[in-house]
Amino acid sequence: MRKLISIILAAVLVLCLSSPAIAANPTTTQTELSFTYAPAHPLYFVEASVEKLNGDQNRLTITITEFYPDGTENIITESFMIKNNAADTYTVGGYSIYVDTKGNIQIRQCEVVDTPGD
């Protein structure tokens, strides 16, 4: 959502800056603009796995790998005890992760539903 708003604001800025210049002298005026997009949050990759345990409980492990613009990485891992066929939202390092499991060790769905700072 923030990226879309940034793109829209950039387009409005280009229109505002170019309109007076074109009206003054459209044949000799050039405007050069360059934009650098720097994400406010790190890029991230989410992975989930389930380990079968005895009884009706399993161990869900969620790992988030954050990639920062300066090339550094931060790996956040947390484990949860869950029932078979569980579907729930789990908090890992400030991220809210929805995980839907199937059977004992299958992941049906894994997605980020909220990120830190949103």
N, C-alpha and C positions, 0 to 999 in steps of 0.2 A: 504494500500500500504506500509506504514512504517513497519507494522508488518511482512509482507512478506519479505521485505528487511532485517529486523532483523533476521528472521529465516534463510535466505540464508547466511547471514554473519556468523551466529553461526555455520552453517554446514561447511562452508569454514574454519573457525577457528579450528573446530574439526579435519578436514582432514589435515590441516597444522601441527597441534600439534601431531597428532598420526602417521603420515608417518615416521618421523625420528626415533621415538621411536620403531616402529615396525621393521624398517630396522636394528637398532642396535642390538636388541635381542628380537625376537618376543615371546619367551616363558616366560620371566620373567618381562616384562615391562607392567605396567598398568597405564592408565591415567584416572583420574576422573575429570569430568567437571560438574559444575552445573550452571544453568542460572536462573536469576530472571527477569521476565518480569514486568516492571513497565510502564504502559501506560503514554504517554506524555500528553494526554488529559483525562479529566474525562469521565467515561461512562455516557451515557445519555439516557433518555426516552422522546419521544415527543408525545404530545396528542393535538388534535384539536377538537373544537366543534363550532357549529353554532347556534346562537339564531335568530329566526325569528322576524323581526320588521315590522312595517307597511310600505307599499309601496314595491318598488323593491330593498330595501337594507336590509342586515342582518349584524349581528355582529359576526365576526370570532374571536375566542379566541384560541391562541396557547400557550401551556404550555410546557416548557422544564424542566425536572428534571435532574440535574447533580449529579452523585455519584462519590465522590473522594476516593482515596485509603485509606485515614485515617478515613473513615466512615462518613464524613460529606456530607450533601446534600445542593444543591443550586437550588431553584426553580425560574424560570424566566417566567413571564406571560405577554403577550401583546395582545391587542385587536385591530381589524381593522374593518372598515366599508367596506363591499363588496356588490356587486350586486348579485342577484340570479344566480346560476350556474357559479360562478366565478372560474377560475383556474389561479393561479399566484404564484410567489415566494415572500415570506415575510421575512424580517430580524428581528430576535428575539435574543437579547443578543449576537450578533456576528454570530449566526447560520443563514444560508439561508435555509428556509423551503418551500418546494413546497406543496401547498394544492389545491386539485381539489374538488369543492363542486358540489352536485347534488340536484336539487330541492331547497327547502328552508333550510332544516336542516341536510342533509346527507353529509358525507365526503366520497368521492369516492377514494381519494388517499392523503396520508400525508407522506412525507419523507424528510429527511435532504439531501440537495444537496451540502452543503458546511459547514465546521465547522471552528471555530476560529483557526487561526494559520496555516491553510492549504493554 
